[in-house]
Amino acid sequence: MTILEEYLRAHVPADLSPVISAIAATSVTIRKALPLSTGMTRGMNPSGETQAEVDVYANEMFASSLLATGQVAEVASEEMADAMAGSGTLHVAMDPLDGSSNISTNNPLGSIFGIYSSKLPCCGEYLTGAAFVTYGPMLTLTFAAGGGVQTFVAIERGDRPEFNLLEGDLRIPEKPEVFGFGGLRKEWVEPVERFVASLESRGMKLRYGGTFVGDYNQVLRYGGIFGYPALKNKPRGKLRVLYEAAPMAYITRQAHGRASNGSRDILSLTPSSLAESTPVYMGTESLVREAEAMITGH
Ligand code: AFP
């Protein structure tokens, strides 16, 4: 049984290890807070979405634990207009609680982290690591730090949970089984509608719950494609480049998949602001390339 701390010592660069450890430890705190904190605040995040109490709590807890590692120069978050400064060299962009509209229905939630080596905002090629947490039936931490994708699961041992390796060197299956596309169907641009119809006609199963982490986690395990496309009324889609799209694109690349904005690799995008969004199509490489061909027309 491989324990997270052993894995980090053996395989992950010394500056990244404390960051991954801090994410793991704080995810346990957030998981405990979820049943106790189900209300909404009157506040809005920089994208104009109403914040849940636990959005604010998760943001504070993750930001302070990341800064306390001493490795982090700045933490930028979907829940804050400006980044918080620290004393290290890594730059972390996070969505501290992804899918907060699922709190009241008790559906899976997540947290997403991109660890960059450059000041934010910057191109995804500066990512040196990325991680996501799933708060589902299990509490899992999936991360990539240059050496493939690993998933660890929290197991209660006495008063302190321990993270044990659940799945090492994860690869997206080449035979696609599932797909999920966000946004109102009537707002999809025509090539997206055609592409999704073709997925349905070949017998792929629709899986969509409204939490990027939960929905994409299924694509990573079963093979397929997740899309939050360009919409007629929102040409840049909904997902934020720095906080959501690029970190998941980094994990996707390490799992031998592909992530695209419809014409370009998401990791090649340089957003001009912290909260810039992008259309997203990610998963099994051959399917993402098919989506790109339909969208670009060649
Ligand atoms: P919330 O955190 O506001 O619930 O948004 C979650 C999210 O950004 C992402 O996790 C989902 O993939 C997407 O929104 C779902 O959006 P739709 O409700 O438009 O399907």
Boltz pocket constraint, residues with backbone or C-beta under 6 A from the ligand:
constraints:
  - pocket:
      binder: B
      contacts: [[A, 49], [A, 97], [A, 98], [A, 99], [A, 100], [A, 101], [A, 102], [A, 182], [A, 183], [A, 184], [A, 210], [A, 211], [A, 212], [A, 213], [A, 228], [A, 238], [A, 239]]
      max_distance: 6.0
